[in-house]
Structure formats: C-alpha cells, structure tokens
C-alpha cells in the first residue's frame, strides 16, 4: 500500500493551511513569503497526494472555494501544525524549574567524591524535579556512551579525550596528607622519614592494589612507604582514617570537607597535580538541557575553587 505520508512535508502542510485561510493564491503566497508560481506548484503536489482538487475557482470569479474534502481537513490541519510547532520547539526549550529530565553523569570515585557533595544540593535547588544518576564509567567505550546518549557528561582526566568529544577543564587539584584528629604523632609537619615509617591507607580504584602514584614518587627518591590498608571507596577511606592511626594522601578538595575530624598536611615530597575536566559529545553541544547541565557543573567547580582559597 502506498504511504502518502512520505510525500508530505512541512512546506506542503503550511501551503495548504495558508490557502484554506486566505482562499486566494496571491494572499496565501504573501503569507508564506514565496512566489505565486511556487505556491501553485505546491498546490499541484497537494492535489496529487490527496487525490482531490482541494480548492476550486469561486463562482464569483474571485478567490477559491475549498472542496468538501479540504473543508474536512482544515480543523485537523490546524491542530497538526500546532503540534508540529510544539515538537520542533521542544528541543530548543529547557526550563530547569519544571523539567523532569534524567541526567546521567559518568565519573570515577575521585571526581564524584569531589564534585557531587556540592553539585547535587545545587541541582536540587535550581531544578527540583530533575533526577541525576552518577555512574561509574565504562572507560573503553566512554566516547561511544556519550555519542549514543547513554551518558550526558563524563568527568575525568584530560587523557580521556577522544575523537568527537569536547572537553573543558574544571580545576587543577593538588594532594595533601590526612590523619585523624588526636593522632599520637601530634600535629607537627611530616618529614620524609616519618612519612615512610607510618601506616598508610591507599584507595585502589581497581581493588586490592597496595601501590600508587605516591609510591612512584617515593621510588624516584629511592624510598618506599608501608601501605597496610587498601580500599576502593573514598567514603570508606575517611571512615578508616577517622578510626585508625593510618595516614592517607588524597585530593585537597575532597579532604577539606572533613577538617572537623582530620588534620591536613603538605606531603613531604613533590606530587604531580592533576586536572579534572568535563567531556561531552559534539552532537549535544547546542542542546539547551545539556548546556544548562554543563554550566551547573562549571559553576560548582568554580565555587569550590573560591572556597578552597
């Protein structure tokens, strides 16, 4: 069966609407901003699609008269055009105050632990009806996840940039060393000997590892430390720190949340700072909802930077 819908496009619908409203080719062409011959060509196509003349010359010799078929189409045509306008405008409008959209942000424990405690309350205030899913990224296919819309935003390191992705730096971060309040060693600054002799806690994203970037930096000095506890979770790390004599070296923005229970110190060795960035696929760059989400993440990171100074 022939599908007539394949022969209909927006220009034909608007042409028919204008003709039915004005019942005059000259006036309808002016309404559409096209020439009379162009409108006549569209009317010819419409007659072919519907198998009906649709409009015939009026008996008075002035203007045109709708056929019964065209008259029956007009009310539904008006509704259809309004619905199409709503449809085409939907992607261009985003109201955070009323939106119920679900946003999916992929982030490992590190950036999630740094940003989420400030980002989520902020989003709840400015967009109370949205929902946010914080997800662990499948790094080998993160670019595909962003392109396919499975993930809206990825928070990670600049090394994760891939073709088709756009990245923007959020902040540079440094590391500090933490111990519990009332630690038996007191509050004096660390020297390298004491740092290496104490029990250390390490966060292992993969689970079960007892070496990391601190150990690599120590190895460059011909030194090593004693890592006695390895955990996968930032939340668990702080609980262990608060209830043991372990020390731990983690990002400053994360640890400064716990200064009522932890003392923070500059580590006695040079550690490389890292830059956290937000990534998205270029196909959503112009989407108002995505633009809004990115802006909220940028604002949160900027506010954290001010509070850290």
N, C-alpha and C positions, 0 to 999 in steps of 0.2 A: 504493500500500500504506500502510495506516495506521501511523504511527510511534508505538508505545506509549510510547517514551521521553519524548515530550512531555507525557505525563500523570503522569510520576513526578517527585516532588521529594524533598528530604531528609527532610521530615516523614513521608512515607509509608514510606520505607525504614526509618526509626527505629521507626515504629509496628509494622511487620511484624517487625522484629528483636525488639522487646520482647514481642510476642505469642508468637513462637516460643520465646523464652527462658522466659517465665512461664506460657504456656498458660492464662492467666487474665486476663480483661479488667480486673478491679479492680486486680490487682497490676501489670499492664503499664501501666495509666493512671497509677498512683502512680509507677512508674519514670520515666515521661516527664514527670510533673508536669502532667498535663492531666486533664480530667474523663472519666468513663466514656462519656457521650454523644459527646464529641469523638473519643474513640478508636474508638467504634463507627462513627462517620461515616467515619473513615479506613479502617477495615476494609471498609466497603461500597465505597469507591473502589478499594481494592486488588483486591477480588474482580472489579470491573468491568474493571480494567486487565489482570489475568492470566486472566480468563475461567475462574476456578476458585474454589470456596468457601474454599480455603486453610486454614481452621480450622473444625471442626465440633464440636458439643457432645459431650463424652466420654460413653461408655456408662454410666459410673458416676454421671453427673449432676453431676459436679464438674469444672470446668475445661473445656479444649478440646483436641482432638486434631488435629495437622497432617494435611492430606491428603498423598498421595504427592508431588504437585506441590510443595507447600510444603516438605516434608522435603528434596526435591532442591534447592530454592532456598537453604536455610539456610546450607550451608557457603560458597557463593559470596557470599551476602548479607553474611556476617561479614567476608569479605575486602574486599568493595566498600566497606563502611562504614569500615573501617580505612584504605583508600586515599583515601577522600574526606576523612577527618580529616587525613591527611598532606597532602593537596592544599590544604585550607583553611588549614592551619597554615604551609605553606611560605612564604607571603608575609610571615608575621609573625616569621620566624626568620632571622637572618643571623649567621653565625659567621665573622668575618674570618680566623680561624686556618685554616679548612678551605675557605672559599669559593673557587671558580674563576671567579667572575664577571668580566666585562669591563666596565670603566667608561670612558666617553668624556667627556673634558673639552675644551671648545672655548675657546681663548684665543689672542689675537694674540701676536706675538713678545715684546712688552713684559711682560705678566703671566706668560707662560710662562717667560721667562728669569729673572724674579724669584722665582717660587714653585717651579718644577719641580725645581731642584737640591737643595732640601731636602725637598720633598714626596715625590718618588719613592723615595729611600732610606728615608724613614719608612714609606711604604706597604709596601715590600719587607720591612721588619722585622715589622710588625704583621699583615700579610696576605700571606704569601709566595707564595700560589697565584693571586692575582688578576692580571689584566692591565689596563694603563692605556693608553688611546690619547689622546694630546694632538693635537688637531686645530685647524686654522685655521677660524674661524667664518665661515659664510655670513651676514653681518650682516643683510641684508634679511629673512632668514627664520629668524633665530636663535630667535625665540619659537615658531615652528612646529616647529623641530627639537627644542626642549625638550618641547613638548607631545606630540609624536609619539614621543618616546623615542629619537630618533636621537642625541641628546646628553643626558648626565646633568646636566652642570653647565657654566655659562658664566662665565668670568672676564673682567670688563671694567669699563667706566666706568658710573657711575650713570645717565648719559643714555640708556643702552640699555634701561632698564626699559620693559616693555610690559604690556598687559593680560594677566592670568593668570600673570604672573611674580612671584616673591618674591625680594627682594634683601637681602643683608646685607653691610655694609661689612667689608672685611678690614683695611685700613690706609690712612692718608694717607701720601703719598710726596712727597719733595722732590727737586730736581735738584742735581747737583754737576758740576763740570767736571774732566775727567781728562786727564793727559798721561803719556807713558811715563817710567819711571824713567831719570834721566840726560839728560833733555831739556835742550838747550842754553840755554834761558831760565832754568834754575835752579828753585829752589823758593819764590821769593817769591810773595806773593798777587797775583792778577791785578788790574790796574786796567782801566778800560773801553777805553782807547786800545790797550793791548797786546792785550787780548782780541779786539778788532775786527781787529787787524792780522795775527794768526796764521792759519795754515791750519786750517780746521775740517772735521771729519767729521760727517756727518748720517745718521741712519737714516731712510729713507723707506719706510714700510710699503707704499705703492703702487708704489714703484720709480721711480728716476730723478728725483725732485724734489730741489731744492737749497735749499729754504726750509722753515722750520717754526716752531714756537712761539717759539724763541729769536729768530728774525728778526722776528717780530711784536712781541716785547718791545723789541727794539732800534729798530724803526721808530717806536715810541712815544716814543723818546728822540731821534729824528732821526739815528740811527746805523745802520750796516749792517756785516756781517762778511763774511769771504771763505770760502765753503764750497767746498772743492776736491774732496771725495770724498763720494759718496752711495752707501750700501749698504742692502740690505733686511734684513740679518740682524744680530742682536745679537752672535752668536758671531763673525761676520766683523769686526764693528766693533772688538772687543777685539784681534783679531789685527793689524788695521791700526794701531791705536793703539800697540801694543807695538813695532811695527817701523817707525814713521814719526815725524815731528815734528808731526803733526796733533794737535789737541785736540778733545775731544768732550764735550757736555753731555747726561748721561743720568741715570736714577733712581739715587739713592744705594744702595738695597738691591741693585741689580744690580752697580754698580761696586765696592762694598766687598769683593766676592769676589776682586778682582784687585789688592789693595793691595800684594802682593809684586812686582808688575810695573808698577803705575800709581800716580802721585801724584794725590790728590784735593784739590780746592779749592772754596771757595764761589765761585759765579759773581759777577761784578761788576755784576749787575743783578738786579732782582726778578723772579722767575719764579713763576707760579701753581703751587701744589701740586695734586696730583690724588688722587682717592680710588678705590682699586681695590675692587670688590665681586664677590661671587659671586651668581649668579642661577640659579634653578630654577623649574620649573612647579609650580603649586599641587597638581596631581594626584598628585605623588610626595612631598608633604610628610610623610606618615605612613609611607612605606616605610622599614623599618629599614635596608636597604642604602644607600639614598640619605642617610638621616640620618647614618649612620656615615661615608660619604664626605665629606659637608659638614663634619662635626665634625673630620675629619683635616685638611681644608684650613684650617679656622679655627685649629686648634691649631698648624699650621705657620706661619701668618701671625703668630700671637701670639708664637711662639718667635723668629721673625725680628725682631720688634719689640724683644724683650728684648735680643737680641744686638747690635742696632743702637745701643742706648742706652749 
